[in-house]
């Protein structure tokens, strides 16, 4: 086998390997983008829920300051939390 034939085989194999690695890298990047979008959605959702809970706690604190500790306000607070889950 001549040296030129060996070079041709090497470059052919190297080209195939580069194409396969490029395709695998592209697929990996696509999956990373999809996962990052899901993480972004989850973090936004968690932030909005945390804001709602903070508002509920603020309302509960205000009721306690104004009217004292009453079971009615605690009960309504926990009912609001339970209803927001549904």
NORFENBEL-V364546 format. One record per residue. D_FIRST is the distance of its C-alpha to the first C-alpha in whole Angstrom. Layout:
D_FIRST / D_FIRST
This chain:
0 / 4 / 7 / 8 / 6 / 7 / 10 / 11 / 11 / 13 / 15 / 16 / 17 / 19 / 21 / 21 / 23 / 25 / 26 / 27 / 29 / 31 / 32 / 33 / 35 / 37 / 38 / 39 / 41 / 43 / 44 / 45 / 47 / 49 / 50 / 51 / 53 / 55 / 55 / 57 / 59 / 60 / 61 / 63 / 65 / 66 / 67 / 70 / 71 / 71 / 73 / 75 / 76 / 77 / 80 / 81 / 82 / 83 / 85 / 86 / 87 / 89 / 91 / 92 / 93 / 95 / 97 / 96 / 94 / 94 / 93 / 93 / 90 / 88 / 88 / 87 / 84 / 83 / 83 / 82 / 78 / 78 / 79 / 76 / 74 / 74
